[in-house]
């Protein structure tokens, strides 16, 4: 079998049928679809069962709710294909996507093939289709993988590099290194999975094919997106990348490397204030005085940010922590009113 397509499914009834139909209509024929129902409470399992009854290429596995990382790992363990692909249940793909990727995968001795992806709104309109800054149509060796893929973890020109869903992976390669999705990470599992894959891969190919449609499904809710330990995970990621760079030896542009970390931290603080009503000054102070954040705002130029962030970071640098706290609270109140 050429390909195993793994889909973690959780309460996806609104989008699931469109997703599965887009896979069923692939020009590539020799594939299996492993639908891993992660304890859905809606009609997702019924939709999956209907596809499995009508098309023998579709298999349904049902597990207790454990999160998408575990669901994908269950799919990897059950996969019988030469290559593995991932699709999220609220996205859809173009008919030629997997046929195009498999043509390259079977023509060259590569460990993975990378394709493009588009950001789509719920009405099917393209939000963003950026050309990936990767050499297309050539097999990259380890040196080129380091320069063209791993180096992007230290910059901001990394469109399409981190996602699981615009790629296919050789199953034998994943099994050789026992690569699985880290179930201990609540977010950015794909980010770290691919970093480890890039470090181990001998040969990778990227192709200029935009077959994956990543649907932006109202992911703006502060109440849903907030996770209390998110700042610790941001710091852990930054620290681990800096430690890895002792081996890579990249010259880091901290304006590119830390801009996202600072913006994500600011967003997290605003979310915390809105979600955890009555959050104490001491809690916010602990974040803005954390050595990781202090190091980032020291190394990253103010010109990278909005006026609000510039003012707040200037207060932090001058140890005006309570003023920064008041500014955060004021900003959070305005932001919360805007999204209501």
GUDOKOL-499420 format. One line per field, with one value per residue (C-alpha): residue number from 1; residue in one letter; z, y, x. Coordinates in nm, 3 decimals. Example, Ala and Ser with C-alpha at 12.3 -4.5 7.8 and 13.67 -1.06 7.14 Angstrom:
% residues 2
i = [1|2];
aa = [a|s];
zz = [0.780|0.714];
yy = [-0.450|-0.106];
xx = [1.230|1.367];
This chain:
% residues 340
i = [1|2|3|4|5|6|7|8|9|10|11|12|13|14|15|16|17|18|19|20|21|22|23|24|25|26|27|28|29|30|31|32|33|34|35|36|37|38|39|40|41|42|43|44|45|46|47|48|49|50|51|52|53|54|55|56|57|58|59|60|61|62|63|64|65|66|67|68|69|70|71|72|73|74|75|76|77|78|79|80|81|82|83|84|85|86|87|88|89|90|91|92|93|94|95|96|97|98|99|100|101|102|103|104|105|106|107|108|109|110|111|112|113|114|115|116|117|118|119|120|121|122|123|124|125|126|127|128|129|130|131|132|133|134|135|136|137|138|139|140|141|142|143|144|145|146|147|148|149|150|151|152|153|154|155|156|157|158|159|160|161|162|163|164|165|166|167|168|169|170|171|172|173|174|175|176|177|178|179|180|181|182|183|184|185|186|187|188|189|190|191|192|193|194|195|196|197|198|199|200|201|202|203|204|205|206|207|208|209|210|211|212|213|214|215|216|217|218|219|220|221|222|223|224|225|226|227|228|229|230|231|232|233|234|235|236|237|238|239|240|241|242|243|244|245|246|247|248|249|250|251|252|253|254|255|256|257|258|259|260|261|262|263|264|265|266|267|268|269|270|271|272|273|274|275|276|277|278|279|280|281|282|283|284|285|286|287|288|289|290|291|292|293|294|295|296|297|298|299|300|301|302|303|304|305|306|307|308|309|310|311|312|313|314|315|316|317|318|319|320|321|322|323|324|325|326|327|328|329|330|331|332|333|334|335|336|337|338|339|340];
aa = [x|x|x|x|x|x|x|x|x|x|x|x|x|x|x|x|x|x|x|x|x|x|x|x|x|x|x|x|x|x|x|x|x|x|x|x|x|x|x|x|x|x|x|x|x|x|x|x|x|x|x|x|x|x|x|x|x|x|x|x|x|x|x|x|x|x|x|x|x|x|x|x|x|x|x|x|x|x|x|x|x|x|x|x|x|x|x|x|x|x|x|x|x|x|x|x|x|x|x|x|x|x|x|x|x|x|x|x|x|x|x|x|x|x|x|x|x|x|x|x|x|x|x|x|x|x|x|x|x|x|x|x|x|x|x|x|x|x|x|x|x|x|x|x|x|x|x|x|x|x|x|x|x|x|x|x|x|x|x|x|x|x|x|x|x|x|x|x|x|x|x|x|x|x|x|x|x|x|x|x|x|x|x|x|x|x|x|x|x|x|x|x|x|x|x|x|x|x|x|x|x|x|x|x|x|x|x|x|x|x|x|x|x|x|x|x|x|x|x|x|x|x|x|x|x|x|x|x|x|x|x|x|x|x|x|x|x|x|x|x|x|x|x|x|x|x|x|x|x|x|x|x|x|x|x|x|x|x|x|x|x|x|x|x|x|x|x|x|x|x|x|x|x|x|x|x|x|x|x|x|x|x|x|x|x|x|x|x|x|x|x|x|x|x|x|x|x|x|x|x|x|x|x|x|x|x|x|x|x|x|x|x|x|x|x|x|x|x|x|x|x|x|x|x|x|x|x|x|x|x|x|x|x|x|x|x|x|x|x|x];
zz = [0.000|-0.095|0.178|0.518|0.592|0.963|1.087|1.458|1.505|1.797|1.782|1.416|1.271|1.113|0.888|0.890|0.586|0.363|0.492|0.427|0.084|-0.019|0.071|-0.094|-0.416|-0.434|-0.773|-0.586|-0.533|-0.335|0.015|0.347|0.577|0.952|1.131|1.502|1.692|2.006|2.224|2.025|2.188|1.868|1.547|1.429|1.491|1.289|0.996|1.015|1.029|0.720|0.524|0.651|0.540|0.189|0.121|0.239|0.232|0.538|0.882|1.211|1.543|1.854|2.170|2.495|2.470|2.502|2.275|1.911|1.981|2.121|1.845|1.578|1.751|1.752|1.379|1.319|1.502|1.291|0.957|0.679|0.409|0.276|0.362|0.622|0.586|0.837|0.783|1.047|1.055|0.995|0.690|0.335|0.052|-0.324|-0.543|-0.675|-0.345|-0.247|-0.600|-0.657|-0.330|-0.378|-0.728|-0.579|-0.275|-0.497|-0.749|-0.500|-0.190|0.052|0.412|0.359|0.099|0.185|-0.003|0.034|0.219|0.204|0.482|0.397|0.566|0.637|0.306|0.108|0.035|0.042|0.334|0.270|0.022|0.069|-0.128|0.106|0.118|0.045|-0.262|-0.469|-0.688|-0.550|-0.294|0.010|0.195|0.567|0.521|0.307|0.549|0.827|0.626|0.467|0.737|1.081|1.056|1.012|1.373|1.459|1.226|1.117|0.754|0.839|0.659|0.606|0.790|1.119|1.011|0.997|0.733|0.422|0.433|0.387|0.595|0.514|0.766|0.780|0.870|1.150|1.291|1.268|1.503|1.693|1.605|1.761|1.851|2.199|2.404|2.689|2.487|2.483|2.191|1.921|1.904|1.527|1.576|1.782|1.591|1.269|1.430|1.538|1.194|1.022|1.250|1.170|0.802|0.543|0.238|0.209|-0.092|-0.113|-0.403|-0.514|-0.478|-0.272|-0.200|0.170|0.281|0.644|0.747|0.999|1.212|1.460|1.655|1.815|2.141|2.434|2.671|2.468|2.377|2.725|2.899|3.239|3.175|2.831|2.930|3.083|2.753|2.560|2.780|2.753|2.373|2.363|2.606|2.423|2.087|2.228|2.374|2.041|1.868|2.057|1.810|1.503|1.545|1.363|1.383|1.544|1.442|1.773|1.614|1.415|1.684|1.980|1.821|1.821|2.176|2.305|2.117|2.234|2.594|2.573|2.428|2.705|2.975|2.819|2.804|3.165|3.283|3.093|3.184|3.542|3.683|3.969|3.867|4.110|4.031|4.171|3.906|3.619|3.774|3.790|3.411|3.306|3.532|3.424|3.300|2.968|2.895|3.026|2.796|2.498|2.538|2.589|2.265|2.043|1.899|2.000|1.635|1.594|1.802|1.837|2.044|2.332|2.356|2.322|2.614|2.834|2.760|2.830|3.170|3.236|3.140|3.384|3.656|3.656|3.695|3.854|3.577|3.322|3.512|3.499|3.126|3.068|3.257|3.060|2.730|2.824|2.905|2.566|2.385|2.563|2.466|2.102|2.075|2.250];
yy = [0.000|0.344|0.569|0.573|0.892|0.950|1.168|1.241|1.306|1.486|1.651|1.741|1.664|2.010|1.969|1.598|1.485|1.750|1.642|1.272|1.334|1.531|1.229|0.981|1.185|1.172|1.089|0.852|0.525|0.300|0.436|0.370|0.621|0.565|0.765|0.775|0.878|1.040|0.995|1.230|1.327|1.434|1.243|1.219|0.844|0.782|0.981|0.780|0.449|0.541|0.606|0.282|0.084|0.229|0.243|-0.038|0.199|0.377|0.225|0.351|0.317|0.443|0.539|0.723|1.095|1.142|1.437|1.462|1.362|1.024|0.977|1.035|0.792|0.527|0.589|0.562|0.228|0.094|0.227|-0.020|0.224|0.290|0.657|0.837|1.160|1.356|1.546|1.741|1.670|2.030|2.077|1.943|1.864|1.904|1.592|1.585|1.640|1.290|1.164|1.451|1.400|1.022|1.059|1.233|1.004|0.695|0.848|0.953|0.781|1.042|1.019|1.276|1.505|1.855|2.026|2.364|2.468|2.743|2.916|2.913|3.076|2.888|3.009|2.857|3.187|3.187|3.391|3.325|3.125|3.213|3.052|2.855|2.972|2.623|2.490|2.308|2.003|1.894|1.638|1.811|1.637|1.679|2.002|2.149|2.028|2.211|2.532|2.532|2.375|2.360|2.715|2.838|2.748|3.051|3.299|3.419|3.305|2.955|2.927|2.561|2.423|2.315|2.165|1.789|1.810|1.931|1.642|1.269|1.064|0.729|0.483|0.280|0.600|0.691|0.340|0.325|0.623|0.547|0.893|0.960|1.275|1.397|1.344|1.552|1.872|2.031|2.256|2.270|1.890|1.916|2.182|1.949|1.634|1.790|1.937|1.587|1.447|1.714|1.639|1.267|1.270|1.192|1.319|1.543|1.689|1.993|2.045|2.354|2.197|2.364|2.084|2.122|2.364|2.467|2.606|2.889|2.788|3.069|3.017|3.360|3.262|3.372|3.153|2.837|2.909|2.987|2.735|2.821|2.674|2.825|3.076|2.798|2.610|2.923|2.953|2.582|2.604|2.908|2.753|2.420|2.590|2.795|2.479|2.298|2.586|2.498|2.209|2.389|2.705|2.931|3.306|3.408|3.721|3.787|4.029|3.736|3.472|3.652|3.866|3.578|3.475|3.829|3.873|3.533|3.620|3.951|3.773|3.514|3.783|3.952|3.615|3.544|3.875|3.813|3.446|3.450|3.739|3.907|3.781|3.921|4.169|3.919|3.664|3.907|4.033|3.677|3.650|3.988|3.950|3.593|3.565|3.422|3.716|3.970|3.827|3.838|4.201|4.299|4.131|4.215|4.564|4.769|4.848|4.495|4.573|4.785|5.103|4.924|4.652|4.905|5.109|4.805|4.661|4.999|4.997|4.645|4.740|5.033|4.805|4.989|4.656|4.783|5.040|4.759|4.561|4.850|4.895|4.523|4.539|4.843|4.681|4.352|4.527|4.703|4.380|4.183|4.438|4.418|4.041|4.028];
xx = [0.000|0.131|-0.005|-0.176|-0.371|-0.430|-0.716|-0.770|-1.142|-1.299|-1.644|-1.592|-1.937|-1.973|-1.666|-1.587|-1.785|-1.622|-1.282|-1.343|-1.494|-1.187|-0.974|-1.209|-1.186|-0.807|-0.658|-0.429|-0.616|-0.384|-0.424|-0.593|-0.760|-0.726|-0.994|-0.917|-1.228|-1.092|-1.401|-1.627|-1.956|-2.134|-2.215|-1.853|-1.833|-2.150|-2.007|-1.684|-1.872|-2.073|-1.753|-1.597|-1.904|-1.907|-1.533|-1.303|-1.007|-1.151|-1.087|-1.230|-1.051|-1.231|-1.043|-1.118|-1.056|-0.682|-0.603|-0.488|-0.127|-0.227|-0.486|-0.220|0.016|-0.256|-0.290|0.085|0.098|-0.189|-0.061|0.024|0.129|0.477|0.426|0.212|0.016|-0.191|-0.515|-0.706|-1.078|-1.186|-0.961|-0.981|-0.739|-0.725|-0.778|-0.422|-0.242|-0.135|-0.080|0.165|0.351|0.371|0.514|0.816|0.831|0.851|1.091|1.359|1.504|1.369|1.251|0.977|0.822|0.698|0.415|0.247|-0.066|-0.324|-0.513|-0.884|-1.183|-1.505|-1.649|-1.364|-1.190|-0.811|-0.676|-0.309|-0.106|0.257|0.535|0.755|1.114|1.254|1.436|1.174|1.222|1.558|1.660|1.812|2.094|2.165|2.361|2.084|1.816|1.995|2.025|1.678|1.461|1.622|1.752|1.394|1.322|1.537|1.367|1.026|1.028|0.903|0.569|0.476|0.780|0.620|0.286|0.227|-0.041|0.145|0.391|0.425|0.670|0.827|0.685|1.007|1.198|0.955|0.972|1.352|1.385|1.063|0.930|0.592|0.403|0.497|0.181|0.319|0.298|-0.046|0.043|0.313|0.343|0.391|0.660|0.879|0.794|0.917|1.227|1.331|1.246|1.455|1.749|1.741|1.644|1.909|1.719|1.411|1.235|1.004|0.763|0.571|0.225|-0.048|-0.291|-0.370|-0.644|-0.611|-0.950|-0.950|-1.248|-1.319|-0.999|-1.028|-1.199|-0.988|-1.187|-1.116|-0.756|-0.620|-0.395|-0.254|0.092|0.139|0.407|0.617|0.592|0.696|1.005|1.080|1.069|1.297|1.545|1.556|1.612|1.900|2.053|2.018|2.192|2.507|2.523|2.387|2.593|2.347|2.395|2.067|1.879|1.707|1.462|1.328|1.380|1.222|0.951|0.702|0.793|0.732|0.407|0.280|0.369|0.184|-0.120|-0.100|-0.099|-0.403|-0.580|-0.488|-0.634|-0.957|-0.998|-0.874|-1.073|-0.892|-0.548|-0.293|-0.015|0.235|0.133|0.189|0.514|0.645|0.600|0.740|1.046|1.116|1.479|1.363|1.131|1.382|1.649|1.415|1.307|1.670|1.783|1.486|1.446|1.141|1.073|0.936|0.628|0.317|0.325|0.150|0.414|0.696|0.562|0.507|0.851|1.010|0.839|0.967|1.323|1.303|1.158|0.824|0.647|0.327|0.285|0.327|0.062|-0.186|-0.120|-0.181|-0.511|-0.626|-0.528|-0.695|-1.023|-1.026|-0.936|-1.207|-1.474|-1.359|-1.414|-1.752];
